[in-house]
Amino acid sequence: MPFMTVSDKKTLELYSLHYDNPAFDQHCEVEVPSVQLANECFRVVATCNGLVCLADDMMQYVNTHILANPSIRKFVTLPRPNVTYSTHGGYDASIGLAFDAMTSDYKVVRLITLWDEAKHPQDRTCRTVAEVFSLATGSWSMLPDVTPWFEMDP
């Protein structure tokens, strides 16, 4: 399975796929759409059937996500998700990529644990919400509550 690495040049980021072998041979270079990044480079979030999910979210609340198919050089920049710092306050997010065989659709899943008491002081609980991006529809949707609410000890 190839890996994606980053090599910085002054104004150019060079991404490449490498084989998972002892020599770590390069398979090919990968072009990435030109977008304004908050971080030095994209983070590889997940892979599924040759698709690569990239995120510009290392240690910052940035919502730039890209689905890439490097073998055919196609990229989709995902729209802004529903849960952001400006809409919900602080959170921790985990991101995954999967193929839904029931609908023949690739989906990006964000599990978000909301924790900012400053914006919601009456709510002393942490809760996890989920949103799903569908490649077929090109939009995010919220799922019903995915976990029970847990009370945080003061």
C-alpha positions as CSV (number, residue, x, y, z in Angstrom):
1,M,0.0,0.0,0.0
2,P,1.5,3.4,-0.9
3,F,2.1,6.1,1.7
4,M,1.9,9.9,1.2
5,T,4.8,12.1,2.3
6,V,5.5,15.8,2.1
7,S,8.6,17.6,1.0
8,D,8.6,21.3,1.5
9,K,10.1,23.7,-1.1
10,K,9.9,27.4,-0.6
11,T,6.6,27.9,-2.4
12,L,5.8,24.4,-3.5
13,E,4.6,21.4,-1.6
14,L,5.4,18.1,-3.2
15,Y,3.3,15.2,-2.2
16,S,4.2,11.7,-3.4
17,L,3.0,8.1,-3.0
18,H,5.5,5.5,-1.9
19,Y,5.3,1.7,-1.8
20,D,5.3,0.1,1.6
21,N,8.5,-1.9,1.0
22,P,11.9,-1.8,2.8
23,A,13.3,0.6,0.2
24,F,10.2,2.9,0.4
25,D,10.3,3.4,-3.3
26,Q,8.4,6.3,-4.8
27,H,5.4,5.3,-6.8
28,C,4.4,8.7,-8.2
29,E,4.2,12.4,-7.4
30,V,0.7,13.7,-6.5
31,E,-0.7,17.1,-7.4
32,V,-2.8,18.7,-4.7
33,P,-5.2,21.6,-5.4
34,S,-3.8,25.0,-4.5
35,V,-5.6,26.1,-1.3
36,Q,-4.6,28.5,1.5
37,L,-3.4,26.3,4.4
38,A,-3.3,27.3,8.0
39,N,-0.7,24.6,8.7
40,E,2.5,23.8,6.9
41,C,1.0,20.8,5.1
42,F,-2.1,18.6,4.9
43,R,-2.6,15.7,7.3
44,V,-3.5,12.4,5.8
45,V,-6.6,11.5,7.7
46,A,-7.7,8.2,6.0
47,T,-7.6,6.1,2.9
48,C,-10.2,3.9,1.3
49,N,-10.0,2.0,-2.0
50,G,-7.4,4.4,-3.4
51,L,-9.1,7.6,-2.1
52,V,-7.2,9.7,0.3
53,C,-8.8,12.1,2.8
54,L,-6.6,15.2,3.6
55,A,-7.2,17.7,6.3
56,D,-5.7,21.0,7.3
57,D,-6.5,20.7,11.0
58,M,-3.4,20.1,13.0
59,M,-3.7,21.9,16.3
60,Q,-6.1,24.5,14.8
61,Y,-9.8,24.8,14.2
62,V,-9.5,24.8,10.4
63,N,-12.1,23.1,8.3
64,T,-10.3,22.4,5.0
65,H,-10.9,18.8,3.9
66,I,-10.0,17.3,0.5
67,L,-10.9,13.9,-1.0
68,A,-8.2,12.9,-3.5
69,N,-7.9,10.1,-6.0
70,P,-4.3,10.4,-6.9
71,S,-4.4,7.7,-9.5
72,I,-6.7,9.7,-11.7
73,R,-5.6,13.1,-10.4
74,K,-9.1,14.2,-9.2
75,F,-9.7,16.2,-6.1
76,V,-12.8,17.4,-4.3
77,T,-12.6,20.2,-1.7
78,L,-15.3,19.5,0.8
79,P,-17.7,22.3,1.9
80,R,-17.4,23.7,5.4
81,P,-18.8,21.2,7.9
82,N,-21.8,21.9,10.2
83,V,-19.8,21.8,13.4
84,T,-17.1,24.5,13.6
85,Y,-15.5,26.5,16.4
86,S,-17.7,29.5,15.4
87,T,-20.9,27.5,15.7
88,H,-20.2,25.2,18.7
89,G,-17.1,26.4,20.5
90,G,-14.2,24.1,21.4
91,Y,-14.3,20.5,20.3
92,D,-12.1,17.5,19.5
93,A,-12.8,15.8,16.2
94,S,-11.9,12.4,14.7
95,I,-12.3,11.9,11.0
96,G,-12.7,8.8,9.0
97,L,-13.4,7.8,5.4
98,A,-15.4,4.8,4.3
99,F,-17.3,3.3,1.4
100,D,-21.1,2.7,2.0
101,A,-21.9,-0.4,0.0
102,M,-25.7,0.1,0.5
103,T,-25.6,3.4,-1.4
104,S,-22.4,2.9,-3.4
105,D,-21.1,6.2,-2.0
106,Y,-17.9,7.3,-0.3
107,K,-18.4,9.1,3.0
108,V,-16.3,11.2,5.4
109,V,-17.4,10.8,9.0
110,R,-16.6,13.4,11.7
111,L,-17.1,12.4,15.3
112,I,-17.0,15.6,17.3
113,T,-16.8,15.8,21.1
114,L,-18.1,19.3,22.2
115,W,-16.4,20.6,25.3
116,D,-16.5,24.4,25.4
117,E,-18.3,25.4,28.6
118,A,-17.5,29.1,28.0
119,K,-20.1,29.3,25.1
120,H,-22.6,27.0,26.9
121,P,-22.0,27.5,30.7
122,Q,-25.4,25.8,31.6
123,D,-24.2,22.6,29.9
124,R,-21.7,20.9,32.1
125,T,-21.6,17.8,30.0
126,C,-19.5,16.6,27.1
127,R,-21.4,15.1,24.2
128,T,-20.3,13.6,20.9
129,V,-22.1,14.4,17.7
130,A,-21.5,13.0,14.3
131,E,-21.7,14.5,10.8
132,V,-21.3,12.7,7.5
133,F,-20.2,14.1,4.1
134,S,-21.6,12.2,1.2
135,L,-19.5,12.3,-2.0
136,A,-22.7,11.6,-4.0
137,T,-24.6,14.6,-2.7
138,G,-21.6,16.8,-2.0
139,S,-23.0,17.9,1.4
140,W,-22.7,17.3,5.1
141,S,-25.6,15.9,7.2
142,M,-25.9,15.6,11.0
143,L,-26.7,12.3,12.6
144,P,-28.9,11.9,15.6
145,D,-27.1,11.7,19.0
146,V,-24.5,9.0,18.7
147,T,-23.5,8.6,22.4
148,P,-25.2,9.1,25.7
149,W,-24.4,12.3,27.5
150,F,-21.7,12.1,30.2
151,E,-21.5,14.4,33.3
152,M,-18.1,15.9,33.8
153,D,-16.9,16.1,37.5
154,P,-16.3,19.7,38.6
